């Protein structure tokens, strides 16, 4: 879900990015592929530092589809594991992408598109539950 994605991206942080607020974007190049460092292409996962939980490319590289339908506002108030609407017209994607500026790589940044859309900077993350 979108809430699970953000929880994993933040890795326990409450800052703009999992590695800190990074107001001058001086550290983002260590963690994310984005407009200034991507050479206009998607990169193999693991080429940058992971977040505190060992997850790579949660910020930048490619936007990641979430299973939720888009709704605004999202998670208003103190909500634990908010669930998205059961129906909708737009699907949520998170994380920023190599084609965007650093601001779009923030942990809280979200976007949406129709489910039939296809873009070369939009993908998904496989998650495996340990046996």
C-alpha positions in Angstrom: 0.0 0.0 0.0 1.0 3.6 -0.2 1.3 3.8 3.6 3.6 0.7 3.6 5.7 2.2 0.9 6.2 5.5 2.8 6.9 3.6 6.0 9.7 1.6 4.2 11.0 4.7 2.5 11.3 6.7 5.7 13.0 3.8 7.6 12.1 5.3 10.9 13.0 8.9 9.9 10.7 12.0 10.2 12.8 14.2 7.9 12.3 15.1 4.2 14.4 12.2 3.1 15.4 9.1 4.9 19.0 10.4 5.3 17.9 13.8 6.7 16.4 17.1 5.7 19.3 17.8 3.3 18.2 21.4 2.7 20.9 22.2 0.1 20.6 18.8 -1.6 24.3 18.1 -0.8 23.7 14.4 0.1 21.0 13.4 -2.3 23.5 12.2 -4.9 24.7 9.5 -2.4 21.2 8.0 -2.2 19.2 8.8 -5.3 19.3 8.9 -9.1 17.7 12.2 -10.1 17.8 14.8 -12.9 21.4 16.1 -12.2 23.2 12.8 -11.8 21.2 10.2 -13.8 22.6 10.8 -17.3 18.9 10.7 -18.4 18.4 7.0 -17.8 17.2 4.4 -15.3 20.0 2.7 -13.3 20.5 -0.8 -11.8 19.1 -1.0 -8.2 21.8 -0.8 -5.6 24.1 1.8 -7.2 23.5 4.3 -4.4 23.5 4.0 -0.6 20.5 2.2 1.0 18.3 3.8 3.6 18.7 2.9 7.3 16.7 -0.4 6.8 18.9 -1.5 3.8 16.4 -0.7 1.1 17.9 0.7 -2.1 16.4 3.3 -4.5 13.4 4.3 -2.4 14.1 7.8 -3.5 14.8 8.5 -7.2 15.6 6.2 -10.1 12.0 5.2 -11.0 8.6 6.2 -9.5 7.0 3.1 -7.9 3.4 2.1 -8.3 1.5 1.5 -5.1 -1.7 -0.7 -4.8 -3.9 2.2 -3.6 -6.1 4.5 -5.5 -5.2 8.1 -5.3 -7.1 10.2 -2.8 -6.4 13.7 -1.4 -5.9 14.6 1.3 -3.8 11.6 2.3 -3.6 10.3 5.9 -5.1 13.4 7.5 -4.4 13.8 11.2 -2.7 11.1 13.3 -3.5 8.0 11.3 -1.7 4.6 11.6 -1.5 2.7 8.3 -4.2 4.6 6.4 -6.0 2.6 3.8 -6.7 4.1 0.4 -10.2 4.2 -1.2 -11.6 0.9 -2.6 -12.2 2.5 -6.0 -10.9 5.4 -8.0 -9.8 6.8 -11.3 -6.1 7.2 -10.6 -3.4 5.0 -9.1 -0.7 6.3 -6.7 3.0 6.2 -7.4 5.8 7.3 -5.1 9.5 7.9 -4.8 10.5 10.3 -7.5 12.5 9.4 -10.7 15.7 10.1 -12.5 13.9 12.5 -14.8 12.8 14.9 -11.9 14.6 17.4 -9.7 15.5 16.4 -6.1 12.4 17.9 -4.5 10.4 15.0 -6.0 12.5 12.4 -4.2 11.1 13.4 -0.8 9.7 10.6 1.3 6.3 12.2 1.5 6.1 13.1 -2.2 3.3 11.4 -4.1 1.8 11.5 -7.6 -0.9 9.8 -9.6 -1.8 8.6 -13.1 -4.5 6.5 -14.8 -3.8 2.8 -14.3 -3.5 2.3 -18.1 -0.6 4.7 -18.3 2.9 3.6 -19.2 6.1 5.6 -18.7 9.8 4.7 -18.9 10.4 6.2 -15.5 7.6 4.3 -13.7 8.0 0.8 -12.3 7.2 -1.3 -9.2 8.9 -3.0 -6.3 8.7 -6.6 -5.7 8.3 -7.5 -2.0 8.9 -11.0 -0.7 7.8 -12.0 2.8 10.4 -14.2 4.5 9.3 -17.8 5.0 
